Amino acid sequence: MTGRLFIISGPSGAGKSSLCKEILAQCSDLHLAVSCTTRSPRPGEEDGREYHFLETEIFEKQSAQGAFLEWANVHGNMYGTRQSDVETMLANGSDVLLEIDWQGAQQVAEKIPAAVRLFILPPSVEVLRQRLISRDQDSADVVERRVAAAETEMSHADEAHYSVVNDDFDLALKRLLEIIR
């Protein structure tokens, strides 16, 4: 039996990572496909857990070889999901969760039309800005770039099968779990 693929996307600061972490904690039969990135690890992140952290040259070589199911340049860093990782998990009957941006979600949907797409929205752009500032992980310039990009990113919410506003974490989590189960 082939597993199911769930794609969670949305703008930076919408709460994707926090929601995905809790979904994975509550769904033991759901497995995260760990993406690759060229960005530096944030405090507390470990290679192979949150991301596979790659040098730009290695990422570009793997991309040229067609290794990625999806990839994109987001805020000046490359992100991508290895196709072999996802295909192996699905073929083994595992349900798979991808936490990726809207560009990656489009690419995956073209290659795997059965994928279920979920989009996380913040309650407002101003709430999004405050969340990014309170994370204290990015410079003010990076925060403003992410906020500026958020409106474009949010315009792609209607491409997903489901959109969930993360105004109340517990309610957003409950809705996502209902969809996945």
N, C-alpha and C positions, 0 to 999 in steps of 0.2 A: 504494500500500500504506500502510495506517495504522500508525503507530508504536505501541509498547507503553508503558503507563504503570506506573511502579513508585513506590510510596509507602513511604518509610522514616519511621517514627515511634518514639517512646520518650521516657522522661523526660529532662529536662535533666541533663546529666552522664553519660548512658549511653554517649556516644561517637559519636552520630549524625553530627555535623559532620566529625569526623576520618575516620570510615569513608566517608562520602559523598565527601569530598575525594579519598580514595585510589581509590574505585570510579570516579569520573569520570576520574582520571588514567590508569586502566587500561582504560577502555572509551571509546574515542574516538567511538563511535557513540551514546553516551548523553549527553543534554543536561539540565542542571539548569534547572528552572523557578525563577527567582529570585522569592521571595516578597516581599511588602511588609510593613513593620512601622512602628509608631509609636514604638518604643523608640529610644534614642540609639545611635549606632554604638559598638561596643567598639573598643579599640585595634587598629589594623591593618585594620579593616573599611572597605570602600569602597562607596559608593552604587552600586547596579547590579551589584555582584559578589556579595556575601553576601546583601544585601537591597536593596530599594528603600526608602529611609528617607523616610517621609511624615509630615507634620504630621497630628495627630489629625483636624482638620476635613476635610482632603483625603481621608483614609482613609474617614471616615464618609460623605462625599459619594459616593465611588466605590462603597461598600458599598450605599448607598441606591439607586444606579443599577443594582445587580445585576452589577457588574463582576467580583466574586470567585467563583471556583469553590468556594472554601471560605474561611472566616475564623473567627477566635476571639479572645477576650480571654484572654490567658495571662499570669499574674503581673502584671496591671495594664497590659499593653501589647496593642495590637491587631496581629494577624498575618493575612495573607491572600494567596492566590494568584490572580492575574488569570486569569480563564477564557480570555480571548482569547489570552494567551501560550501556554497549554497546548494549546488547540485548534489553533492555527497550527502548532506543532511536530509534533503528532500527525498532522495532515492532510498535512504535508510528508514523512511517513514516518519521522520521527525518534523514537527511543525517549526517553522523558522520565522524569526522576527528580524526585520531590517529597520534600523533607525537611520534614515538618510534624508537628504534635502529633496525638494520638489523636482529638481533636474534629474537626480538619480531615480526617483520614483517613476518619472516618465520613461526613462530608459528601461527599467526593469519591467514595467507594464507592457512595453512593446515586445520584450523577449519572453515574458511569462505572463500572459493575459489573465490567468486564473488568480494572480496575486490580489489580495484584498488590501486596498489602499485606505489608510486612515490619516487624517490631517488634524494636527493640534493647533488651535488658535488661541492667542492670548485674549483677554477681555477687551483690551485696547492697546494702541501703540504706546501710550504713556505708561501703562502698567508694564508693558514689555521693556521699555527703557529702564524703569526702576528695578526690574528683576535683573537686567544685565549689569546695572551699576552695583547692585547689592551682592552679586556674585564675586565682585572684586577680583576678577580673573583677567580682565582686558583693560587696556588703556582707554582713556576717554575718546580718543580718535577711533579706536576699534569699535567701541560701543556705539558711537554715532554712525559709523559705516553699517553696522548690523541693523540699527534702527531704520536707516534709510533704505536698506535692502528688504526689510520686513514687509513693507506694503506691497512690493512686487511679489514677494514670496507668498503672501497671504492671498493674492489674486488667483493663485493656483489651487486654492482649497476646493473649488468646485470640480476639479479633476479627480478627486478622491471619491471613494464609495461612501465614506463617512467623514464628517467634520465634527470635532468635539472641542468646545470652548473650555479651556482650563482656567476657569474663574474660581472654582472650588476644587481643590486637588482630589478629595475623596469622591466627589460626584463624577469628575472626569475619569478617574480610575475605574469607578463602578461601570460607567458607560463603555469604556474600552474593554473591560473584562467581559461584559455582556456580548459585545460584538465578537470577540475572539472565541469565546466558548460556544 
